[in-house]
Amino acid sequence: MERSEKPTTLITGAGIGIGAATARAFARAGYRVVVTDVLEEEGRSVADEIESAGGEGEYYHLDVMDTGETDSVVSAIQDRYGPIDTVVANAGIAHRVPLAELTDEKWDHTHEIDLKGVMRVCRAVAPAMREAGRGNIVALSSIMGVAYGWDEHVQYSAAKAGVVGLVRGLAVELARDGIRVNGIAPGYIRTAQALSEEHSLGPEGLEEAAEFIPMGRVGEPEDIADVSVFLASEGARYITGQVLVVDGGLLVGRY
Ligand SMILES: NC(=O)c1ccc[n+]([C@@H]2O[C@H](COP(=O)([O-])OP(=O)(O)OC[C@H]3O[C@@H](n4cnc5c(N)ncnc54)[C@H](O)[C@@H]3O)[C@@H](O)[C@H]2O)c1
C-alpha cells in the first residue's frame, strides 16, 4: 500500500463542470484526488492537469449506475491508499421531460444517477471510513430539490429532494463513527448542464437569470467547489446532516 500523508478524496462526475472544479480545489487544498467519470478523456485531462501542477491526481472510469464498478474502484483506491477521507458525490444529469413523456425508464434513469448513484458511492466507502473512525461525504443536491419547483424536470427535482433525505439519514447513521455527511444545493452555475438549451436555461436564459440573483451574477463551478472543500475541512467539524444553499442570494432575494 502506497501510503502518504495526503488525505484522499474521490469525486464522481469530475471530468467537467462543478466536479472538475472540485477536483482542482481539493488538489490545491493538499488532497490526493481520485477523478472519476464516464467521460474518459475529460477525466484523464483533469487528473493530468493536477499532476502537472505538482499535485496527485488519477483518473478512474466510474459509472455511478454500476454497483460493481463503484465497489471495485473504491476497493482499488483503498488497497493503495487506505480509507478514503472525502467523497464528493457530484455526478448528475438533468433532462427536460414533460410529464406526458415521463416514462418509467426516464424517471428511473435520472434516479439511478442523481440519487441511487449517490447512495452507491456512500455505501462503498462507508465500511473503511467507519473502521478508521473518520470521513466526510458531500453530496450535490440543487435549489430544485430544496426550494424551487422545476417544470418538465419533475424526476430531477424529486431525485435532488431525495438527496436531502439521504444526507440527513446517513448523517445520523454515521455520526458516531466520526463521519460527517453534508450536501450542497447550488443555484444557477455556469456549466454544460445549465448552458444546455435543450435541457436547461441555455446561455441567454443564464444571463437573464443573473438579473434576479441578488449578487448580480450566475455562479461559477469554483463557487461550489470551494464549499465542498470547506465542508470536508476541520473548520466544518461540527456540521453534519446539512444541505447548504449556494446561490448568490437567489432564494432569499425578492424580485
Ligand atoms: N450547473 C448547475 O446550475 C447546477 C445546479 C444545481 C445542481 N447541480 C448539480 O451539480 C452536479 C454537477 O453538475 P454540473 O453542472 O457540473 O453538470 P455537468 O453536466 O457539467 O457535469 C456532470 C458530470 O456528471 C457526469 N455523469 C453523468 N452521468 C454519470 C454517470 N452515470 N456516472 C458517472 N458520472 C456521470 C458527467 O459525465 C459530468 O462529468 C450535478 O449533480 C448537478 O445536478 C448543478
PDBQT file of the ligand as one rigid body, heavy atoms in Angstrom, charges set to zero:
ROOT
HETATM    1  N1  LIG A 301     -24.997  23.679 -13.050  1.00  0.00    +0.000 N 
HETATM    2  C1  LIG A 301     -25.963  23.970 -12.222  1.00  0.00    +0.000 C 
HETATM    3  O1  LIG A 301     -26.557  25.059 -12.343  1.00  0.00    +0.000 OA
HETATM    4  C2  LIG A 301     -26.359  23.021 -11.120  1.00  0.00    +0.000 A 
HETATM    5  C3  LIG A 301     -27.329  23.466 -10.223  1.00  0.00    +0.000 A 
HETATM    6  C4  LIG A 301     -27.723  22.630  -9.194  1.00  0.00    +0.000 A 
HETATM    7  C5  LIG A 301     -27.157  21.382  -9.055  1.00  0.00    +0.000 A 
HETATM    8  N2  LIG A 301     -26.216  20.959  -9.940  1.00  0.00    +0.000 N 
HETATM    9  C6  LIG A 301     -25.663  19.612  -9.730  1.00  0.00    +0.000 C 
HETATM   10  O2  LIG A 301     -24.259  19.659  -9.639  1.00  0.00    +0.000 OA
HETATM   11  C7  LIG A 301     -23.696  18.435 -10.134  1.00  0.00    +0.000 C 
HETATM   12  C8  LIG A 301     -22.679  18.747 -11.214  1.00  0.00    +0.000 C 
HETATM   13  O3  LIG A 301     -23.368  19.385 -12.278  1.00  0.00    +0.000 OA
HETATM   14  P1  LIG A 301     -22.683  20.224 -13.433  1.00  0.00    +0.000 P 
HETATM   15  O4  LIG A 301     -23.481  21.446 -13.580  1.00  0.00    +0.000 OA
HETATM   16  O5  LIG A 301     -21.218  20.286 -13.247  1.00  0.00    +0.000 OA
HETATM   17  O6  LIG A 301     -23.070  19.269 -14.660  1.00  0.00    +0.000 OA
HETATM   18  P2  LIG A 301     -22.238  18.772 -15.913  1.00  0.00    +0.000 P 
HETATM   19  O7  LIG A 301     -23.248  18.240 -16.854  1.00  0.00    +0.000 OA
HETATM   20  O8  LIG A 301     -21.300  19.835 -16.359  1.00  0.00    +0.000 OA
HETATM   21  O9  LIG A 301     -21.390  17.569 -15.285  1.00  0.00    +0.000 OA
HETATM   22  C9  LIG A 301     -21.999  16.406 -14.813  1.00  0.00    +0.000 C 
HETATM   23  C10 LIG A 301     -20.951  15.336 -14.666  1.00  0.00    +0.000 C 
HETATM   24  O10 LIG A 301     -21.588  14.115 -14.234  1.00  0.00    +0.000 OA
HETATM   25  C11 LIG A 301     -21.099  13.072 -15.040  1.00  0.00    +0.000 C 
HETATM   26  N3  LIG A 301     -22.013  11.933 -15.120  1.00  0.00    +0.000 N 
HETATM   27  C12 LIG A 301     -23.214  11.861 -15.736  1.00  0.00    +0.000 A 
HETATM   28  N4  LIG A 301     -23.705  10.613 -15.649  1.00  0.00    +0.000 NA
HETATM   29  C13 LIG A 301     -22.787   9.886 -14.956  1.00  0.00    +0.000 A 
HETATM   30  C14 LIG A 301     -22.713   8.523 -14.541  1.00  0.00    +0.000 A 
HETATM   31  N5  LIG A 301     -23.693   7.641 -14.833  1.00  0.00    +0.000 N 
HETATM   32  N6  LIG A 301     -21.640   8.121 -13.824  1.00  0.00    +0.000 NA
HETATM   33  C15 LIG A 301     -20.642   8.995 -13.541  1.00  0.00    +0.000 A 
HETATM   34  N7  LIG A 301     -20.649  10.277 -13.919  1.00  0.00    +0.000 NA
HETATM   35  C16 LIG A 301     -21.714  10.719 -14.620  1.00  0.00    +0.000 A 
HETATM   36  C17 LIG A 301     -20.868  13.711 -16.390  1.00  0.00    +0.000 C 
HETATM   37  O11 LIG A 301     -20.066  12.906 -17.234  1.00  0.00    +0.000 OA
HETATM   38  C18 LIG A 301     -20.251  15.030 -15.985  1.00  0.00    +0.000 C 
HETATM   39  O12 LIG A 301     -18.874  14.905 -15.774  1.00  0.00    +0.000 OA
HETATM   40  C19 LIG A 301     -24.872  17.608 -10.636  1.00  0.00    +0.000 C 
HETATM   41  O13 LIG A 301     -25.279  16.694  -9.648  1.00  0.00    +0.000 OA
HETATM   42  C20 LIG A 301     -25.929  18.661 -10.869  1.00  0.00    +0.000 C 
HETATM   43  O14 LIG A 301     -27.234  18.140 -10.855  1.00  0.00    +0.000 OA
HETATM   44  C21 LIG A 301     -25.807  21.756 -10.964  1.00  0.00    +0.000 A 
ENDROOT
TORSDOF 0
